[in-house]
Amino acid sequence: MMTAIRSELNIPQLTVERSETDGIHIVALSGELDMRGVGELETVLAQPGAGARICLDLTKLSFIDSTGLATVIRGHQALTAGGGAMAVACGAKGSVRRTFDTTGLTTLLTVTADRATALQALG
């Protein structure tokens, strides 16, 4: 299922796609994740429930701000507290990866360069 958050201001939208493979929930984002889209992401991350394994694919995300990062961290904390796990795919280069590297989130979260590696980490 795909959800798009649209803006009248011609600001890039956030698209959220959900799927599942081998019991792992995949949440793929594209566009920009900022305060306009964090509510949608919070909802999607909470839906699988405690003990879920989620691959958060940010490889097509062009921007993430501090509210987006905070939402990813809260999602990770909620999953791990319930016995689940999250792996984040955000490419090896680009502004999103740079943000994860700069903030030190690559040491807190399982961050990979691609979806296949993230799925393998959750397998």
N, C-alpha and C positions, 0 to 999 in steps of 0.2 A: 504494500500500500504506500502511496506517495502523497505527501501533504506539502503544499507550497504556501508560504506566507508572503503576501503581496504588499507592495507599498505604492502609494500614489505619488511619491516623491522621486520616482525613478531610481531608487536605491536598490542595489542587487538584493534579490530575495533569497530566502533560505528554503531549500528543498530537503525534505526528510523522506527517505525510502526505508521501508522495513521489510525484512525477509528472515527466513530461518533455514539453516542447513545443519544437519546432524545434531540437532538439539541446541545449537548455538544461535542466538538471536543476533541478527546483523542490522545495525542502524547506520545508514550511509547518509551523510550530509553533503550538500553542495551549496555554493553561494557564500553568504556571510553569516556567521553566528555572533550575534550581539544581543543586547538587551531585548530586542524585538522578538527574538526566536528562542530564548532560553526556556520559556514556559512550555513550548511544544517539545523541546528536548527533554525537560524534566518529566513530562507526561510519558513520553515514549520509553525513557529509561526505566521508569517505575512499573510499566505494564507487565513485563515478564514475571515480576515478583521475586521474592527472596530465593536465593540459591541459583538464580539464573546465570548463564554465561552470556556475555554480550561483547560482540565485536563492534566497536565504534569506529566506523570508517570515515576519516576526515580527509582522504586523499584528494577529494574534489572540492574541498572547502578552500576558499580564497582568503578568508580573514576570520580571526577569532579574537574577541576582546576579553577583558577581565571577567565580565559576567558569564561569558561562555566557558572560560576556564574554570570558574567557580562551580558551574553546573556540572561539568565533567568530573571534578573532584568530588562533589557531593554524590553524584551517581556512583562513582567508584566506591566511596565509603559505605553507601547504603548496600551495595551489592556484596562487598566483602563482609560486612557485619552480618549479613544473612547467609553467609556461606557460599556466595556466588563469586564471580570473577568478571573482570573487564580487561580487554586488550584494545589499545587504540592504534589504528593505522593512520599515519599522517604524512607519509612520504619521507624521503631522505633529505629533501631540500625544500625551499620555499618559506614563505612567511609564517605559516602555521607551525611547521616543524621548528623554525627558529624561535617562535614564541615558547614552545614546549621546552626546548633546550635552554633558553635564557632564564626561564622561570624555575628550572630545576625539576619540572614535572616528569622528565624522563627517568629520574631516580625514584619517584614515588609510584608511577604507573608503569604498566607494561606497554611500551611504545615501540611500534615496528614501522618499517618502511612501506609495507603493503598489506592488503587484506589477507592474502594467503598465509603470510607469516603470523599475523594476529590470530587467525583461526587455528593455526598449528599450536600457538602458545596456549590456546584455550582447550585444545583437544585432549 
